[in-house]
Amino acid sequence: MIHRKWTALAGILILMTACGQENEASSNKETESATAEETAEVVKPEEAAESTEEPAQEEPEKIKMPDPQYEINSANWSVQPIDGAEEKVVLLTIDDAPDKHAMEMAETLKSQNIPAIFFVNGHFLDTDEEKQQLKDLHEMGFAIGNHTNSHPNLRDLTEQQQSEEILQLNDTIEQIIGEKPKFFRAPHGANTDFSKQLVKEQEMVLMNWTYGYDWEQQYQNAQSLTDIMVNTEFLNNGANLLMHDREWTSEALPEIIQGLKDKGYGFVDPATIEGI
């Protein structure tokens, strides 16, 4: 009888122990599950990815260019007003810079706040001094134009040679002033179909002129040059005046400017020309 009681009691104890172990195991599993869920909430992959992302960079504000006020009339190369811009104006341009007198001419123009385009040649940009002069012209606010690398007649060149003459100078100018020229004028005014297309692809304004005289023998002195530049029959609204980096032109420039003013002409800012 006693033996049976001990046997029953032992069975009960074994059963209770097994139940306790099952409950403990179940409790441990619940605890582990809860801990895993808490851990998952802390280190969710998407949140971890977000935390390593750099803040979005704001795009720089684009500078809005003013609406153009003038356009080049390719029929006669004059400057035509757009939407009511002043009509009685002329455009001043200086070729073959920077040779010996470009800075002197620039100072004359700057002293009277007169804008102009300096068309430069690559063979005048060989030395550090010449490169600095171009940089100075740009920093003084003058527009810079491409007048080819070695001043050839483009009609005598192959398309490859024309391309080299124009693009090489574009690269040189950009290296010096930090931007490509905005205007192109062919030496002797001799454009080709290829050069016109290349200039268009380079987003430059094709330029020629309406009149100029300072390369002619009879006008290679300040007095006669001033007289013809101010009193020529070709001086009309929108006239595109061609001058060169020459001693006699530099000497005549102050009187040319004054003569144009006396006749009531204003001066086109190249920055207002359509296409730049």
C-alpha positions in Angstrom: 0.0 0.0 0.0 2.8 2.4 1.0 4.7 1.5 -2.1 1.7 2.4 -4.3 1.4 5.8 -2.6 5.0 6.6 -3.2 4.7 5.5 -6.8 1.7 7.8 -7.3 3.3 10.7 -5.6 6.4 10.3 -7.8 4.3 10.3 -10.9 2.6 13.5 -9.8 5.9 15.2 -9.2 7.2 14.1 -12.6 4.1 15.4 -14.3 4.3 18.8 -12.4 8.0 19.1 -13.4 7.2 18.5 -17.0 4.4 21.0 -17.0 6.6 23.6 -15.4 9.3 23.0 -18.0 6.8 23.4 -20.8 5.5 26.6 -19.3 9.0 28.0 -18.9 9.9 27.0 -22.4 6.7 28.7 -23.7 7.4 31.8 -21.6 11.0 31.9 -23.0 9.7 31.6 -26.5 7.3 34.5 -25.9 10.0 36.6 -24.4 12.4 35.9 -27.3 9.6 36.7 -29.8 8.9 40.0 -28.1 12.6 40.8 -28.0 12.9 40.0 -31.6 10.0 42.2 -32.5 11.4 45.1 -30.4 14.8 44.7 -32.1 13.1 44.7 -35.6 11.4 48.0 -34.7 14.7 49.6 -33.8 16.8 48.5 -36.8 14.3 48.3 -39.6 16.3 48.1 -42.9 14.4 50.9 -44.6 15.0 53.2 -41.6 18.7 52.3 -41.5 18.9 53.2 -45.2 17.2 56.5 -44.7 19.6 57.4 -41.9 22.6 57.1 -44.2 21.2 59.2 -47.0 22.7 62.7 -47.5 20.3 65.6 -47.4 19.1 66.6 -50.9 21.1 69.4 -52.5 19.2 72.4 -53.7 19.8 73.2 -57.3 21.5 76.6 -57.9 19.2 79.3 -59.0 19.5 80.0 -62.7 20.3 83.5 -63.8 17.6 84.9 -66.0 19.1 86.7 -69.0 17.3 89.9 -70.1 15.2 89.7 -73.2 17.2 90.7 -76.3 16.7 94.2 -77.6 18.5 93.9 -81.0 19.1 91.4 -83.7 21.6 91.2 -86.5 20.1 91.7 -90.0 22.2 89.4 -92.2 21.0 91.2 -95.3 23.2 94.2 -94.6 24.7 93.3 -91.1 23.1 96.2 -89.4 21.7 96.0 -85.9 17.9 96.0 -85.8 15.8 97.0 -82.8 13.3 94.5 -81.3 10.0 95.5 -79.7 10.5 99.2 -79.5 14.2 99.4 -78.6 16.0 102.6 -79.4 16.5 102.9 -83.2 19.2 105.6 -83.5 22.1 103.5 -82.4 25.4 102.1 -83.7 27.5 99.0 -82.8 31.2 99.5 -82.3 33.5 96.6 -83.1 37.3 96.3 -83.1 39.2 93.5 -85.0 42.7 92.0 -84.8 43.0 92.4 -81.0 44.8 92.4 -78.7 47.7 93.7 -80.8 49.4 96.9 -79.7 46.6 99.4 -79.1 43.6 97.3 -77.8 44.1 98.3 -74.1 44.4 102.0 -75.0 41.2 101.8 -77.1 39.5 99.9 -74.3 40.4 102.6 -71.8 39.0 105.3 -74.1 35.7 103.4 -74.4 35.6 102.5 -70.7 36.1 106.2 -69.7 32.9 107.1 -71.5 31.0 103.9 -70.7 30.8 102.9 -74.4 30.3 99.2 -75.1 32.1 97.4 -77.9 33.1 93.9 -79.2 36.8 93.0 -79.5 37.3 90.4 -82.1 40.5 88.6 -81.3 43.0 86.5 -83.3 44.9 83.5 -82.0 48.3 84.7 -83.2 47.9 87.7 -80.8 47.5 85.4 -77.8 50.9 83.7 -77.9 52.5 85.4 -74.8 51.5 85.7 -71.2 51.2 89.4 -71.6 48.8 89.1 -74.6 46.7 86.6 -72.7 46.6 88.9 -69.7 45.4 91.7 -72.1 42.5 89.6 -73.3 41.6 88.7 -69.7 41.7 92.5 -68.8 39.4 93.3 -71.8 36.9 90.7 -70.6 37.0 91.9 -67.0 36.5 95.5 -68.2 33.1 94.2 -69.5 33.8 94.1 -73.2 32.3 91.4 -75.3 34.9 89.0 -76.9 34.5 87.7 -80.5 36.3 85.0 -82.5 38.3 86.3 -85.5 40.0 82.9 -86.3 43.3 81.6 -85.1 45.6 82.9 -87.9 43.4 85.3 -89.9 43.1 83.4 -93.2 40.5 83.7 -95.9 38.2 80.8 -95.0 37.2 80.3 -98.6 40.8 79.1 -99.3 40.6 76.4 -96.7 39.2 72.9 -96.4 36.4 72.3 -94.0 38.8 70.6 -91.6 41.1 73.6 -91.7 38.2 76.0 -91.2 37.1 74.0 -88.2 40.5 74.1 -86.7 40.8 77.9 -87.2 37.5 78.5 -85.4 37.4 75.8 -82.7 41.1 76.1 -81.7 40.6 79.8 -80.9 37.4 79.1 -79.1 39.3 76.7 -76.8 42.1 79.2 -76.3 39.8 82.0 -75.4 37.8 79.8 -73.0 41.1 78.8 -71.2 42.0 82.5 -70.7 38.7 84.1 -69.7 36.6 81.1 -68.6 34.0 81.2 -71.4 33.8 80.8 -75.1 33.4 83.9 -77.4 29.8 84.8 -78.2 30.4 86.4 -81.6 32.2 85.3 -84.8 33.5 87.5 -87.6 35.4 85.9 -90.6 38.5 87.6 -91.8 37.8 89.8 -94.8 34.1 89.0 -94.2 34.6 85.8 -96.2 32.3 83.3 -94.8 31.5 79.8 -96.2 28.5 77.6 -95.9 30.5 75.4 -93.6 31.7 78.2 -91.4 28.2 79.5 -91.0 26.9 76.1 -89.9 29.8 75.6 -87.5 29.3 79.0 -85.9 25.6 78.2 -85.5 26.5 74.8 -83.8 28.8 76.7 -81.5 26.0 79.0 -80.6 27.8 82.1 -81.6 26.3 85.1 -83.4 27.5 85.5 -86.9 28.8 89.0 -87.5 30.0 91.1 -90.4 29.9 94.9 -90.7 28.2 97.8 -92.6 31.3 100.0 -93.0 34.9 100.6 -92.0 37.9 102.4 -93.5 40.9 102.2 -91.3 42.8 99.7 -93.5 42.7 102.0 -96.5 45.8 104.0 -97.1 44.1 107.4 -97.3 42.4 106.9 -93.9 45.5 105.8 -92.0 45.6 109.0 -89.9 43.4 110.2 -87.1 41.9 113.2 -88.9 40.8 111.7 -92.1 39.6 108.5 -90.4 37.5 110.5 -87.9 35.9 112.5 -90.8 34.9 109.4 -92.9 33.7 107.4 -89.9 31.3 110.2 -88.7 30.3 111.7 -92.1 30.1 108.7 -94.4 26.8 108.1 -96.2 26.7 104.6 -94.6 26.2 106.0 -91.1 22.5 105.1 -90.5 20.4 103.7 -87.7 21.9 100.4 -86.6 25.2 100.8 -88.4 27.8 98.1 -87.6 31.1 100.0 -87.4 34.3 98.1 -88.1 37.6 99.3 -86.7 41.0 97.7 -86.0 43.6 97.6 -83.3 45.8 100.2 -85.1 47.6 103.3 -84.0 45.7 105.8 -86.1 42.4 104.2 -85.1 43.2 104.5 -81.5 44.1 108.1 -81.9 40.9 108.8 -83.8 38.6 106.9 -81.4 37.8 109.7 -79.0 36.7 112.0 -81.8 34.8 109.3 -83.6 32.8 108.7 -80.4 32.1 112.4 -79.9 31.1 112.8 -83.5 28.6 110.0 -83.2 27.2 111.5 -80.0 26.9 114.9 -81.6 24.7 113.3 -84.3 22.5 111.8 -81.7 23.6 108.2 -81.9 23.6 105.8 -78.9 25.7 102.7 -78.6 24.4 99.1 -78.6 25.4 96.9 -75.7 26.5 93.6 -77.3 24.8 91.8 -74.3 21.5 92.9 -75.7 21.9 91.2 -79.1 19.7 88.2 -79.8 21.5 84.9 -79.9 24.3 85.3 -77.4 
